[in-house]
Amino acid sequence: MSYVLVIGAGGQIGTELVLALRKKHGKHQVVAADIKTECPPLLSSGPYVQMDVLNRDAVRNYIIYKEFDEIYLLAALLSATAEKNPDFAWRLNMEGLITILNLAKEGHVKKVFWPSSIAVFGPSTPLDNTPQTTVMEPTTVYGISKLAGERWCEYYHTKFGVDVRSIRYPGLISYKSPPGGGTTDYAVDIFYKAKAGKPFKSFLKEDTMLPMMFMDDAIRATLEIMDAPKKAIRIRSAYNLAGISFTPKQLSEAIQKIIPSFQITYCPDFRQQIADTWPNSIDDSQATHDWNWKHQFDIDAVARIMLKKVNLNNF
């Protein structure tokens, strides 16, 4: 039976990943860790520990003592938030990763998951059907840190045999936790406004096409890549992962099929410049080939589920 630690468990991905892992392994086998002093209500079904991933000695001592089989390192500052505090974003996004990779190198952890992002791409990257291996010249602190993290993951695997696995997540859409400061978070916020009967002001232009994914698909992909045989994982930097690509206008039209009175306006801000450097669509055929990845949710399904499930008290 696996003993699992999720660091950054209080975030958008972490919350749902902890719940999925507890369903799989048992609620007492999965420890949720986050910087928050008190356990978030959604994570109260199992063990919780307050953890600052930048406190290297405390993190090392805890993990060595507990002897985890798997660690999911999700603690990070996302794209838009990171631009406001680049020095701290670099520290948080890098130092925690190196700490965990060294623990795996020393044999204290059997398997590591660390998420990358489409933010690793940049304005020189092919925008359509972006290939697995391509030019990557990110222009944000978040993207730079994720690209550096990918290189560290591959390095630790090649040099020390660390079993580290990673996915380049697109924008993620979830109803179980509020947005976390990412450029693609408009695609979560919009559903809260629609359900509340309010108009939505988009910080992106109406025709800004971005790769997106429903959270259920993202969590399933995370579990699948971690369950895949070691020999099947041929990419140790990070796999491209695709779901659906759409614009704010297309998403608003999907909502209007359900709520005809919904209105959207467009007022691009600094996040538009970030989005302009990211792909329109992603080629994830390598993930399909290596570990049979395939997304399940299209834009209309996402709209139906989100409008049914979002809880206005969470926002």
N, C-alpha and C positions, 0 to 999 in steps of 0.2 A: 504494500500500500504506500502510495507516494505522499510525502510531506512537502507542502508547497507554500512559498512566500510570494505575495504580491506587494511590491513597493510602489507607492503612488496609487493606492487602492481607492482613494476617495475621488479620483477624477472620472471623466466621462467614460473612458475605456475600462479603468480599473474596477469601478463599481459593478459593471455587468460581467466582467471577467471573473471576479471573485465569486459571484453568484453561480456562474456556469461551472467553475472549478469545484465549488462545494457540492453542486449537484452530481458531479462526476466522481469526486474522490471522497466525499463525506464532509460535513460542515466543520468537524473538528480537525480535519487534516489540512485545511487551507487557512493560513494566517494572513489577515489583511493588515498592511502597514501604511501609515500616512503621517504627514507632518502635523495633522490636526490632533489636538490633545484628546478630544472626546471622539469616540467611535461614531461615525455617521450612522443614522438609523437603519439604512438599507443593508449595512454590513454587520448588524448586531446578532446575526444568526450564528456566528462563529467567533473564533479568537481574533482579537485586534491588539495591535501594539503601536504606540506613538514612535515614529522614527524619522529622524532627519538624515537623509541620505548623504549629506555633506559632513556628518559626524563620522568620519571614517572608522575610528577605533570602536565606537559603539556599535556600528553596523557590523564590523568584522567579528566582534566578540559575540554578538547575538547569533549571527549566522553559523559561526563555528560551533557554538554551544548547541544549537538546535539541529544541526545536520540536515538541511533541506535537500530534497531530491531535485526540485525545480525552483527557480527564481524567475519571476516576471518583473522586470525593472521598467516601470512606467512613469516614474517621477520625472517631470520635465516642465519647462516653461514654453508655451506654444507660440506660434508665429507672431501674432499681433502683440501679445503681452511681452514677448522677448525683445521686440524692437524698442520698448520703453526702458528696458534695463538690460542692455547687452552684456555687461560684465557678469552680472549675476546669472543670466541665462546660460552663458558659456560654462560657468562653474557648475551649475546644477546639472546641465545636460551632459557634461563630460566626466566630472570627477566621480559621480556615482557609478557610471558605467565602468570606469577603470577599476574601482574598488571591487565590483562584482566579478569582473573578468579575472582579476587576480585571485579571488577566492575560488573560482572555478579552476584556474590554472593550478592552484595548490591542492585541488582534490576535495574541497569542502562542499562543492555543489556539482551535481551531475549534469544538469542541463540548464541553459539560460535562454530566456526570451527577452529581446530588446526591440522596441518598435522604431522603425524608421518612418519616412514620410515622403510624399510627393514633393515636399519642400526642398529635397536634395537637387531637384532639377532647377533650371534657370532659363534666362531668355535665349540662350544659344541652343537649348535642347529642342529637338523636333516636337512640335506641339501636338500633333495628331498621332495616335497610336504609338506613343512614346515607347521605344524599345527597352528591353531589360538592360542592355549595355549601350550606353550612349554618352554624349557630352553632358557633364554636370558642372555647372558654374552657378551655384546658388548665390542670391544677393541679399539674403536675410540671415540674421544671427542664428535663428532656428535651423534654417537649411544648412548653413555652414557646419553647425554642431552635429546635425544628423549625418551629413556626408562624412565628417571626421569619425563619427561613431561607427559607421559602416566599415571604414578602413580598419579601425581598431578591432572590430569583431572578426573580420577576415584574418587579420594578423594573428590574433590569439588562437584562432582555429588552426591556421597553417603552421605556426611556430610551436604551439603548445598542445594542440589537439583539443582545445576547448569546444564543447558541443554547444555552440551559440547559434540561435536561429532568429531571423528577423523578417519583417514585412514592411514594405513601403505603403503605409496606409494612405488612402485618399481621404477626402473629407468625410466625416462620420456623422450619421444622423441617429439620434437616440431620444426616447421619451422618458427614460428612467433617471437622467441627471441633466442639469442645466448646462449650457455652453461653457467652454473652458478657456476662451480667449483666442481661438483660432480664426483665421480668415474665412474658413468655410462654415463657421458657426451661424451664418445668416440662415442656413438651411435647417437649423433647429429653432432659432428664435422666431422665424416666420410662422411656424405652426402654433406657437403660444399666442401670437398676436391674432392669428386667424380664428383660433378657438375662442378667444376673448371678445371677438367681434370688433377688433380694432384694425386700422390700416397698418401696413408695414412699410417702413422706410429702409430700402436696401442700401447698404454701403458699397455695393458693387453695381456696375452697369447692367442693364437688362440682358445684354447679349454675352456676358462673361461666362463662358463654358468651362466647367471644372469637373474633374472626376470625383464622384461621391459614392457612398456606400451606406446601406442600412446597417445599424450596429449588430443586428443578429448575424448578418453575413460576416462582419469583421470578427466577431467572437468565435464563430464557427471556424473561420480560417485560422485563427490563432491556435485553437485546440487541434486542428488538423495538422498544421505544420509541426507542432510539438509531438504529436502522436506518430508522425511519419517515421519509418525506419531511418537510422542515421545515414545509411548509404544512399537513400533517396534524396537527401538534401545536398544538392550539388552547388548551391550558391550560399556562401557564408557571409556575404555583405548584407544584402537584403533583397527579397523578392518583390518585383512589381506585383501589385494587386489592383484589380479593377472591379468595379461594380457597374454603376451607371454614370453617364455624364449628362449634365443639363445646365441650363442658364437660370438665373432668377426669374426671368419671364416665363420659361417653361414650367418651373416649379409653381409659380403663382397660377398658371393656367390649370395645372393638375388640382390645385386647391379649389379653384373656382368651379370645377366640375362638381364639387361637394358643397362648397359654400359660395354660391354665385355672387353674393354681395361683397366678397373679399376684394380689397383694393391694395395696390402696391404703388409706391413711388420710388424714384431712384435719386440718390444723393451720394455719389462716390466719394470716399475719403481715402486716407493713406493706405488702407487695405486693398484698394483697387490696384495700386502699384505692385503689391505683393502678388495678387492673383494674376496679374499680367505676365509674371515670370513662370507661371506653372502651366502644365500641359492641359490640353482640352480632353484628351482621352489617353488611356494606358493600354499597352500590350502586356497582358499577363499570361501569355501562352507558356512561359517557362514554368510557372507555378502549376498550371494545368498539367503539363507534361510530367513534372517531377513528383507532385503529390496530389494530383487529381482535383485541383481547385476549380470551383465553378460557383458564381454568384447566383442568388435565387430571387432577389427582390427588384422589381422595376419601379419607375417613378410613381405610377398610379397606385401600386401596392403600398409604397412608402407613405404616400399622402393619406390613404385610407387609414392605415394603422396609426400614424402620428396624430391625426385629428381625433381619432377615437381614444387614444391612450394618454396624451399629454395631460399632466396635472398642473393646472394653473397655480397651485400653491407652491410648486417647486421653483417658480420663476420670479 
